[in-house]
Amino acid sequence: MFDFAAYGETIKNNLETQDDSILIQEIENFIVMMVSDGNGSSPGMINIGSLANSILFDYLKSIMYNATITSLVNQIGFGMVMVQKCFLSINAIDEKYKNIYATQSVVIIDKQSLDACFASLGNCEIQLWRNHQFTRMNTLQSVAYEKLMKGEIAESDFYNCADRGVLTSAYGVYPNIKPFIQKGKLIANDILLLTTDGIYAAMNPNDVVDLMGQGDTPQGAVKKILEATNLKGAFDNAGMICCFIMENNQ
Protein backbone atom coordinates (compact mmCIF):
# COMPACT_ATOMS: atom_id res chain seq x y z
CA MET A 1 0.00 0.00 0.00
CA PHE A 2 1.05 3.58 -0.59
CA ASP A 3 0.46 6.97 0.97
CA PHE A 4 0.27 10.20 -1.00
CA ALA A 5 0.87 13.79 0.03
CA ALA A 6 0.09 16.46 -2.57
CA TYR A 7 -0.11 20.22 -2.41
CA GLY A 8 -0.53 22.93 -5.01
CA GLU A 9 -0.64 26.71 -5.13
CA THR A 10 -0.43 29.63 -7.56
CA ILE A 11 1.05 33.11 -7.32
CA LYS A 12 0.43 36.27 -9.40
CA ASN A 13 4.09 37.37 -9.52
CA ASN A 14 3.67 41.09 -10.15
CA LEU A 15 0.78 40.74 -12.62
CA GLU A 16 -2.69 42.21 -12.22
CA THR A 17 -4.58 39.03 -13.09
CA GLN A 18 -4.18 35.39 -12.05
CA ASP A 19 -4.79 32.86 -14.82
CA ASP A 20 -2.80 29.89 -13.52
CA SER A 21 -4.79 27.21 -11.72
CA ILE A 22 -4.18 23.94 -9.87
CA LEU A 23 -6.50 21.04 -9.10
CA ILE A 24 -5.98 18.04 -6.79
CA GLN A 25 -8.86 15.59 -6.35
CA GLU A 26 -9.47 11.94 -5.51
CA ILE A 27 -12.05 10.02 -7.54
CA GLU A 28 -12.71 6.33 -7.05
CA ASN A 29 -9.27 4.71 -6.79
CA PHE A 30 -7.44 7.58 -8.48
CA ILE A 31 -5.64 10.79 -7.61
CA VAL A 32 -6.10 13.49 -10.25
CA MET A 33 -3.71 16.45 -10.45
CA MET A 34 -3.81 19.29 -12.97
CA VAL A 35 -2.03 22.57 -13.53
CA SER A 36 -3.15 24.99 -16.20
CA ASP A 37 -1.71 28.27 -17.45
CA GLY A 38 -4.29 30.61 -18.94
CA ASN A 39 -3.60 33.69 -21.00
CA GLY A 40 -5.50 36.60 -22.50
CA SER A 41 -7.88 37.56 -19.71
CA SER A 42 -8.52 40.99 -18.24
CA PRO A 43 -9.43 42.07 -14.68
CA GLY A 44 -12.85 40.76 -13.67
CA MET A 45 -12.82 37.80 -16.05
CA ILE A 46 -12.91 34.17 -14.98
CA ASN A 47 -9.56 32.49 -14.26
CA ILE A 48 -8.72 30.99 -17.67
CA GLY A 49 -6.60 28.17 -16.27
CA SER A 50 -9.37 27.23 -13.84
CA LEU A 51 -11.81 27.00 -16.75
CA ALA A 52 -9.59 24.48 -18.56
CA ASN A 53 -9.15 22.37 -15.42
CA SER A 54 -12.86 22.42 -14.58
CA ILE A 55 -13.98 21.28 -18.03
CA LEU A 56 -11.50 18.42 -18.17
CA PHE A 57 -12.20 17.33 -14.58
CA ASP A 58 -15.95 17.22 -15.23
CA TYR A 59 -15.27 14.97 -18.21
CA LEU A 60 -13.00 12.69 -16.15
CA LYS A 61 -15.65 12.32 -13.44
CA SER A 62 -18.01 10.94 -16.08
CA ILE A 63 -15.63 8.13 -17.11
CA MET A 64 -13.91 7.21 -13.82
CA TYR A 65 -16.29 4.51 -12.60
CA ASN A 66 -14.66 1.09 -13.14
CA ALA A 67 -11.90 2.82 -15.13
CA THR A 68 -8.30 1.67 -15.40
CA ILE A 69 -5.26 3.74 -16.22
CA THR A 70 -5.22 2.12 -19.65
CA SER A 71 -8.83 3.16 -20.32
CA LEU A 72 -8.10 6.67 -19.08
CA VAL A 73 -5.06 6.93 -21.35
CA ASN A 74 -7.33 5.92 -24.23
CA GLN A 75 -10.10 8.38 -23.34
CA ILE A 76 -8.56 11.52 -21.80
CA GLY A 77 -7.80 12.89 -25.25
CA PHE A 78 -11.54 13.18 -25.96
CA GLY A 79 -11.89 15.34 -22.86
CA MET A 80 -9.02 17.55 -23.96
CA VAL A 81 -10.72 18.02 -27.33
CA MET A 82 -13.85 19.12 -25.42
CA VAL A 83 -11.75 21.77 -23.66
CA GLN A 84 -10.39 22.90 -27.01
CA LYS A 85 -13.87 23.26 -28.52
CA CYS A 86 -14.96 25.36 -25.55
CA PHE A 87 -11.97 27.68 -25.89
CA LEU A 88 -12.45 28.08 -29.66
CA SER A 89 -16.08 29.02 -28.98
CA ILE A 90 -14.92 31.67 -26.51
CA ASN A 91 -12.41 32.99 -29.07
CA ALA A 92 -15.27 33.45 -31.54
CA ILE A 93 -17.65 35.32 -29.20
CA ASP A 94 -16.00 38.72 -29.43
CA GLU A 95 -12.80 40.38 -30.60
CA LYS A 96 -11.67 40.91 -26.99
CA TYR A 97 -11.69 37.14 -26.41
CA LYS A 98 -9.85 36.09 -29.55
CA ASN A 99 -6.47 35.65 -27.82
CA ILE A 100 -7.68 33.64 -24.83
CA TYR A 101 -5.85 30.32 -24.58
CA ALA A 102 -4.47 27.87 -22.03
CA THR A 103 -1.87 25.17 -21.56
CA GLN A 104 -2.22 22.25 -19.18
CA SER A 105 -0.56 19.20 -17.66
CA VAL A 106 -2.37 16.29 -15.99
CA VAL A 107 -1.31 13.29 -13.92
CA ILE A 108 -3.74 10.56 -12.86
CA ILE A 109 -2.42 7.90 -10.46
CA ASP A 110 -3.95 4.54 -9.56
CA LYS A 111 -3.47 4.55 -5.77
CA GLN A 112 -3.03 0.76 -5.57
CA SER A 113 -0.87 -0.12 -8.58
CA LEU A 114 0.90 3.24 -9.06
CA ASP A 115 0.12 3.04 -12.76
CA ALA A 116 -0.15 6.59 -14.06
CA CYS A 117 -1.52 8.58 -16.97
CA PHE A 118 0.51 11.61 -18.06
CA ALA A 119 -1.15 14.13 -20.38
CA SER A 120 -0.36 17.68 -21.45
CA LEU A 121 -0.90 20.39 -23.99
CA GLY A 122 1.49 23.31 -24.48
CA ASN A 123 4.43 23.95 -22.18
CA CYS A 124 3.25 23.01 -18.68
CA GLU A 125 5.74 20.45 -17.43
CA ILE A 126 5.48 17.12 -15.62
CA GLN A 127 8.73 16.23 -13.88
CA LEU A 128 9.68 13.16 -11.88
CA TRP A 129 12.28 13.23 -9.11
CA ARG A 130 13.65 9.70 -8.68
CA ASN A 131 17.02 8.53 -7.42
CA HIS A 132 18.26 12.13 -7.08
CA GLN A 133 17.51 12.93 -10.71
CA PHE A 134 14.84 14.98 -12.52
CA THR A 135 13.21 13.49 -15.62
CA ARG A 136 10.76 15.40 -17.81
CA MET A 137 7.79 13.07 -18.32
CA ASN A 138 6.02 14.91 -21.13
CA THR A 139 6.72 16.29 -24.56
CA LEU A 140 6.38 20.07 -24.59
CA GLN A 141 4.78 21.99 -27.43
CA SER A 142 6.92 25.07 -27.87
CA VAL A 143 9.45 26.37 -30.38
CA ALA A 144 12.22 26.06 -27.77
CA TYR A 145 11.40 22.39 -27.19
CA GLU A 146 11.49 21.72 -30.93
CA LYS A 147 14.94 23.31 -31.02
CA LEU A 148 15.98 21.11 -28.09
CA MET A 149 14.81 17.95 -29.88
CA LYS A 150 16.64 18.98 -33.06
CA GLY A 151 19.85 19.54 -31.11
CA GLU A 152 19.88 23.26 -31.88
CA ILE A 153 20.08 24.09 -28.17
CA ALA A 154 21.33 22.09 -25.18
CA GLU A 155 19.17 21.08 -22.22
CA SER A 156 21.27 23.43 -20.09
CA ASP A 157 20.19 26.34 -22.32
CA PHE A 158 16.53 25.37 -22.65
CA TYR A 159 15.14 27.42 -19.76
CA ASN A 160 16.98 30.54 -20.94
CA CYS A 161 15.79 30.20 -24.53
CA ALA A 162 13.72 33.16 -25.70
CA ASP A 163 11.37 30.79 -27.56
CA ARG A 164 10.39 28.78 -24.47
CA GLY A 165 7.10 30.66 -24.27
CA VAL A 166 6.38 30.52 -28.01
CA LEU A 167 3.79 27.75 -28.21
CA THR A 168 3.07 25.38 -31.06
CA SER A 169 -0.21 24.15 -29.53
CA ALA A 170 -2.66 25.17 -26.80
CA TYR A 171 -6.37 25.25 -25.97
CA GLY A 172 -7.92 28.03 -28.05
CA VAL A 173 -6.36 30.06 -30.88
CA TYR A 174 -4.81 26.96 -32.49
CA PRO A 175 -7.41 25.21 -34.73
CA ASN A 176 -6.10 21.69 -34.10
CA ILE A 177 -4.44 20.11 -31.08
CA LYS A 178 -2.40 16.94 -30.57
CA PRO A 179 -2.11 16.40 -26.81
CA PHE A 180 0.75 14.43 -25.30
CA ILE A 181 -0.71 11.32 -23.61
CA GLN A 182 1.29 8.44 -22.17
CA LYS A 183 1.02 5.65 -19.62
CA GLY A 184 3.71 5.34 -16.95
CA LYS A 185 4.63 3.53 -13.74
CA LEU A 186 5.54 5.21 -10.47
CA ILE A 187 7.30 3.73 -7.43
CA ALA A 188 7.56 4.52 -3.74
CA ASN A 189 9.68 7.59 -2.93
CA ASP A 190 8.96 9.22 -6.28
CA ILE A 191 8.22 12.96 -6.22
CA LEU A 192 6.14 14.53 -8.98
CA LEU A 193 6.16 18.19 -9.94
CA LEU A 194 3.55 19.71 -12.23
CA THR A 195 4.48 23.27 -13.17
CA THR A 196 3.35 26.16 -15.33
CA ASP A 197 6.07 27.93 -17.30
CA GLY A 198 6.11 30.80 -14.80
CA ILE A 199 8.05 28.61 -12.35
CA TYR A 200 11.05 28.76 -14.67
CA ALA A 201 10.65 32.41 -15.63
CA ALA A 202 13.30 33.29 -13.07
CA MET A 203 14.74 29.91 -12.07
CA ASN A 204 16.24 26.77 -13.53
CA PRO A 205 15.75 23.12 -12.47
CA ASN A 206 18.83 23.23 -10.21
CA ASP A 207 17.24 26.08 -8.25
CA VAL A 208 14.05 24.04 -7.92
CA VAL A 209 15.96 20.99 -6.67
CA ASP A 210 17.77 23.08 -4.05
CA LEU A 211 14.51 24.59 -2.81
CA MET A 212 12.76 21.23 -2.76
CA GLY A 213 15.43 20.00 -0.39
CA GLN A 214 14.50 22.78 2.03
CA GLY A 215 10.89 21.60 2.26
CA ASP A 216 10.09 18.46 4.25
CA THR A 217 6.55 18.34 2.87
CA PRO A 218 4.94 19.07 -0.50
CA GLN A 219 3.48 22.24 0.98
CA GLY A 220 6.85 23.36 2.26
CA ALA A 221 8.50 22.69 -1.11
CA VAL A 222 5.81 24.50 -3.11
CA LYS A 223 5.83 27.56 -0.87
CA LYS A 224 9.64 27.80 -1.01
CA ILE A 225 9.67 27.59 -4.80
CA LEU A 226 6.83 30.07 -5.36
CA GLU A 227 8.35 32.54 -2.93
CA ALA A 228 11.63 32.33 -4.82
CA THR A 229 9.97 33.10 -8.18
CA ASN A 230 8.50 36.25 -6.66
CA LEU A 231 11.72 37.35 -4.97
CA LYS A 232 13.60 36.92 -8.24
CA GLY A 233 11.23 39.41 -9.90
CA ALA A 234 9.35 37.10 -12.26
CA PHE A 235 6.63 38.82 -14.31
CA ASP A 236 4.47 35.76 -14.96
CA ASN A 237 1.86 33.88 -13.00
CA ALA A 238 3.31 30.70 -11.56
CA GLY A 239 1.57 27.55 -10.39
CA MET A 240 2.70 24.13 -9.30
CA ILE A 241 1.76 20.88 -7.60
CA CYS A 242 4.18 18.71 -5.65
CA CYS A 243 3.27 15.11 -4.81
CA PHE A 244 5.21 12.72 -2.55
CA ILE A 245 4.59 8.98 -2.96
CA MET A 246 5.45 6.97 0.14
CA GLU A 247 5.31 3.27 0.97
CA ASN A 248 2.93 2.36 3.78
CA ASN A 249 4.38 -0.60 5.67
CA GLN A 250 1.53 -0.91 8.16
C-alpha positions in Angstrom: 0.0 0.0 0.0 1.0 3.6 -0.6 0.5 7.0 1.0 0.3 10.2 -1.0 0.9 13.8 0.0 0.1 16.5 -2.6 -0.1 20.2 -2.4 -0.5 22.9 -5.0 -0.6 26.7 -5.1 -0.4 29.6 -7.6 1.0 33.1 -7.3 0.4 36.3 -9.4 4.1 37.4 -9.5 3.7 41.1 -10.2 0.8 40.7 -12.6 -2.7 42.2 -12.2 -4.6 39.0 -13.1 -4.2 35.4 -12.0 -4.8 32.9 -14.8 -2.8 29.9 -13.5 -4.8 27.2 -11.7 -4.2 23.9 -9.9 -6.5 21.0 -9.1 -6.0 18.0 -6.8 -8.9 15.6 -6.4 -9.5 11.9 -5.5 -12.1 10.0 -7.5 -12.7 6.3 -7.0 -9.3 4.7 -6.8 -7.4 7.6 -8.5 -5.6 10.8 -7.6 -6.1 13.5 -10.2 -3.7 16.4 -10.4 -3.8 19.3 -13.0 -2.0 22.6 -13.5 -3.1 25.0 -16.2 -1.7 28.3 -17.4 -4.3 30.6 -18.9 -3.6 33.7 -21.0 -5.5 36.6 -22.5 -7.9 37.6 -19.7 -8.5 41.0 -18.2 -9.4 42.1 -14.7 -12.9 40.8 -13.7 -12.8 37.8 -16.1 -12.9 34.2 -15.0 -9.6 32.5 -14.3 -8.7 31.0 -17.7 -6.6 28.2 -16.3 -9.4 27.2 -13.8 -11.8 27.0 -16.7 -9.6 24.5 -18.6 -9.1 22.4 -15.4 -12.9 22.4 -14.6 -14.0 21.3 -18.0 -11.5 18.4 -18.2 -12.2 17.3 -14.6 -15.9 17.2 -15.2 -15.3 15.0 -18.2 -13.0 12.7 -16.2 -15.7 12.3 -13.4 -18.0 10.9 -16.1 -15.6 8.1 -17.1 -13.9 7.2 -13.8 -16.3 4.5 -12.6 -14.7 1.1 -13.1 -11.9 2.8 -15.1 -8.3 1.7 -15.4 -5.3 3.7 -16.2 -5.2 2.1 -19.6 -8.8 3.2 -20.3 -8.1 6.7 -19.1 -5.1 6.9 -21.4 -7.3 5.9 -24.2 -10.1 8.4 -23.3 -8.6 11.5 -21.8 -7.8 12.9 -25.3 -11.5 13.2 -26.0 -11.9 15.3 -22.9 -9.0 17.5 -24.0 -10.7 18.0 -27.3 -13.8 19.1 -25.4 -11.8 21.8 -23.7 -10.4 22.9 -27.0 -13.9 23.3 -28.5 -15.0 25.4 -25.5 -12.0 27.7 -25.9 -12.5 28.1 -29.7 -16.1 29.0 -29.0 -14.9 31.7 -26.5 -12.4 33.0 -29.1 -15.3 33.4 -31.5 -17.6 35.3 -29.2 -16.0 38.7 -29.4 -12.8 40.4 -30.6 -11.7 40.9 -27.0 -11.7 37.1 -26.4 -9.8 36.1 -29.5 -6.5 35.7 -27.8 -7.7 33.6 -24.8 -5.8 30.3 -24.6 -4.5 27.9 -22.0 -1.9 25.2 -21.6 -2.2 22.2 -19.2 -0.6 19.2 -17.7 -2.4 16.3 -16.0 -1.3 13.3 -13.9 -3.7 10.6 -12.9 -2.4 7.9 -10.5 -3.9 4.5 -9.6 -3.5 4.5 -5.8 -3.0 0.8 -5.6 -0.9 -0.1 -8.6 0.9 3.2 -9.1 0.1 3.0 -12.8 -0.1 6.6 -14.1 -1.5 8.6 -17.0 0.5 11.6 -18.1 -1.1 14.1 -20.4 -0.4 17.7 -21.4 -0.9 20.4 -24.0 1.5 23.3 -24.5 4.4 23.9 -22.2 3.2 23.0 -18.7 5.7 20.4 -17.4 5.5 17.1 -15.6 8.7 16.2 -13.9 9.7 13.2 -11.9 12.3 13.2 -9.1 13.6 9.7 -8.7 17.0 8.5 -7.4 18.3 12.1 -7.1 17.5 12.9 -10.7 14.8 15.0 -12.5 13.2 13.5 -15.6 10.8 15.4 -17.8 7.8 13.1 -18.3 6.0 14.9 -21.1 6.7 16.3 -24.6 6.4 20.1 -24.6 4.8 22.0 -27.4 6.9 25.1 -27.9 9.5 26.4 -30.4 12.2 26.1 -27.8 11.4 22.4 -27.2 11.5 21.7 -30.9 14.9 23.3 -31.0 16.0 21.1 -28.1 14.8 18.0 -29.9 16.6 19.0 -33.1 19.9 19.5 -31.1 19.9 23.3 -31.9 20.1 24.1 -28.2 21.3 22.1 -25.2 19.2 21.1 -22.2 21.3 23.4 -20.1 20.2 26.3 -22.3 16.5 25.4 -22.6 15.1 27.4 -19.8 17.0 30.5 -20.9 15.8 30.2 -24.5 13.7 33.2 -25.7 11.4 30.8 -27.6 10.4 28.8 -24.5 7.1 30.7 -24.3 6.4 30.5 -28.0 3.8 27.7 -28.2 3.1 25.4 -31.1 -0.2 24.1 -29.5 -2.7 25.2 -26.8 -6.4 25.3 -26.0 -7.9 28.0 -28.1 -6.4 30.1 -30.9 -4.8 27.0 -32.5 -7.4 25.2 -34.7 -6.1 21.7 -34.1 -4.4 20.1 -31.1 -2.4 16.9 -30.6 -2.1 16.4 -26.8 0.7 14.4 -25.3 -0.7 11.3 -23.6 1.3 8.4 -22.2 1.0 5.6 -19.6 3.7 5.3 -16.9 4.6 3.5 -13.7 5.5 5.2 -10.5 7.3 3.7 -7.4 7.6 4.5 -3.7 9.7 7.6 -2.9 9.0 9.2 -6.3 8.2 13.0 -6.2 6.1 14.5 -9.0 6.2 18.2 -9.9 3.5 19.7 -12.2 4.5 23.3 -13.2 3.4 26.2 -15.3 6.1 27.9 -17.3 6.1 30.8 -14.8 8.0 28.6 -12.4 11.0 28.8 -14.7 10.7 32.4 -15.6 13.3 33.3 -13.1 14.7 29.9 -12.1 16.2 26.8 -13.5 15.8 23.1 -12.5 18.8 23.2 -10.2 17.2 26.1 -8.3 14.0 24.0 -7.9 16.0 21.0 -6.7 17.8 23.1 -4.1 14.5 24.6 -2.8 12.8 21.2 -2.8 15.4 20.0 -0.4 14.5 22.8 2.0 10.9 21.6 2.3 10.1 18.5 4.3 6.6 18.3 2.9 4.9 19.1 -0.5 3.5 22.2 1.0 6.9 23.4 2.3 8.5 22.7 -1.1 5.8 24.5 -3.1 5.8 27.6 -0.9 9.6 27.8 -1.0 9.7 27.6 -4.8 6.8 30.1 -5.4 8.3 32.5 -2.9 11.6 32.3 -4.8 10.0 33.1 -8.2 8.5 36.2 -6.7 11.7 37.4 -5.0 13.6 36.9 -8.2 11.2 39.4 -9.9 9.3 37.1 -12.3 6.6 38.8 -14.3 4.5 35.8 -15.0 1.9 33.9 -13.0 3.3 30.7 -11.6 1.6 27.6 -10.4 2.7 24.1 -9.3 1.8 20.9 -7.6 4.2 18.7 -5.7 3.3 15.1 -4.8 5.2 12.7 -2.5 4.6 9.0 -3.0 5.5 7.0 0.1 5.3 3.3 1.0 2.9 2.4 3.8 4.4 -0.6 5.7 1.5 -0.9 8.2 
